[in-house]
Amino acid sequence: MNTKRKRLLICLVAGVLILAVSATAAFGSVNGYTKYKEALKSLALKTDNFTASGILQVRYDDKEVASVQENFAMDGQNIASHSLTKDETGRHESYDTLLDGVRTSFNADESTYYQVKYGTTGDTTLASNLLGVDTDDEMTNRLVNFAEIAADTVVGELKNNFVQVGSENGVDHYQVEIAQNQVPSLINAGLSLAAYTMNQANYYANTVLFADYSATALYHYETTTGQTLPEEFKDGYSNGGDDAWYETYSDLLDQVSEVLSQQTWEEQYYDILENKGTGIVYVLTDGSYDYYPAYQDLLAAHPEERGDSLESYVGQDLSLEKVLCTFGVDDQGRLTDNQVEVTFTTTDEAGGHHTLVLSGEVTLTGYGTTTIQPLDVGGRTLITY
């Protein structure tokens, strides 16, 4: 999974979990709600030294379709993270460390690593808290104040208590579970609007989609020129080559680029789509294609494509069915752990109902004692920017 798609998954899951937790918080006691809110604010805006490990998961009709496991450590402006993502495209693992103004990163399945210098410790462009915002900035403070008042508004007059399930070693633990009939109508109205908006914006409803664009492009080059390309060149073209690859194949790469830029081989598929009027033209690696009237038809034939469009799990409508939330706050008001499981009912284009479960859990330790070590890149080759 590329970084953009991984961040999309994280943002999708985290965003919906936050929305659901807002509904959950509405059923907490003033004391429990305040503890939770203040602990989250402190973590996001005031804490600059801690260690966290957690996982986000997406399950669709009782099948896990995606997960992101993250280990994160912060010591002032020094940050280290390790991410393991699993979805229908496979397993993807990456490492990223920012130490003394130098960022070092690599993907576990690649033989190269990247390094870029941002500045030195103390540079104001680097993060000084988890959100990376300036808490002395007036706009930031107004945004935080707005978010806090909005959360308090959701709470309203609902005063059902969190159930305190235990207290151990200076940490108070709370749990709350809400059912569908307890969910504020504002929350479900917002979810329904969000689902409809995402569905309307889903460009997969009328598009040309390539199973593997690079492979199809190279197939077109070979059939046009009659030249068989080396497998090593194909691999580097599709997956990114290192410096040695570019040095070896620079001339061939120029030839391929020239042929592909001069030919209008893609237009034939868009002509097909125009003639159909709507739907999806799905182009295979050998240049052939299949046509699907609707996105759900495509997914029935190629379920692996759903992993590239997380919005498709939401469907045309979305309602919150159940929320289970537990968390711990220590005697210094710091969040120690948080588990959330949110169950939704979704409606697809055909009117069928599905279950979408988003879950997340995080453990936070090392407050004030976390240190960042240089990233071990093994025998990888350095690529600088």
Steps between C-alpha positions, in 0.01 A plus 500: 500500500641839409528776759204693359269200523627406844428850626156478341429185699627652823300820446184311407509271802621764745250757376199272533620373838526859626148569377368189672689574821338843501166322511630267770627789708152645502394220731781551750484664835627856518802368689576213259443711194721777633779256582489356151485835326782654702720192456455513121571874490811457709627217280437690176617847600725485805679166502832472318653190658322162491483161329186357338410175331166428342301342222211611280284237331220498244266200483231467237234232547720331763805493272808707578575703189766738628711574805777736599729419790707795618781548750574864570745679728555871558770687686456870428574554132641149462244245377514132401227285347461147370189417297368162382201515266300202374226522241383319190807620309736327744729578792688830517753599765686827542733675744541875549720690746558873542808554717681830549332649192587210267222275378589142406244258356464179302254232398586156633481333156735746329881505480524879531433755770428872487644788695422870506619778731233731637715704734629464851323432826323818602389582146150646532390321182528166681230355724495602866192295592305205361286712268798709392320828562607819673298531821592869522332567166168681532337311213600168653357597837173608343473172308564301817241706685246443222563124501462485876174695501369282215576186702333648808195583288473137393507403867207728571283389789581130465645402836514122501816394677799318376537174686828502692620144454807524718783697651851361520845650551366853485302444177121529485331295227162580347273318260188605314281322248218657304244343270330626185200649679731709721693658214419871464311568177759766415770233477308270266384795289863606463612146413225465240600831344867400498421166334290664231767763437776240465282289274423794274869593484611143427658527155491122461135532400600619149861441408771299331681288758826316433581177679868596468561816300878453467467140383239597241713788376803274457287237325389771259864601438600140425209438261558835325877465453537122489773531764500276807604693808732349763318378811736703719401813312129421539540445871683829550252688279202375700645502851768770484863441422810592696794705371658194338178424313476852362864491395450169320171575332497878451510476119231231488285699741522801266393281206204358686393843622519643148287222350239519775478879482445496123235229496138548599457144621297607805241687297341181368379412849355845562324477164342175618389667820355793307302263280369316806406825667578384853657215696857372533734388224746269676822463299705182545877475469482352149305797368163327499217634713181411684203729540296531820180710518549581870780504754343215698519286184871571477552405864312173452749403227810666649464529880866597525413839352304593811825542692588799282174678581416491868204730435328210326446326834283788613244446224209735439390526860661453839355479851661441836387178666717458808801650674719342765768725649742445788785717615739559787622827652779510757519718810678770298215523250688317224336253265650153550289291264193526281293237320211581268282273288238663281241298307317648203230381264560599140275487194644424157376612159273196470338567837683220677607547861849432631689530825804725522706484818779746572712430804805653654709455807803684629732467798702800617811472716836666555368844593808713562745212455485426125820534293544464122778286356651526148314288245681178406483484119690174466684464169273733307630757252452868581288724277513868594275791404 
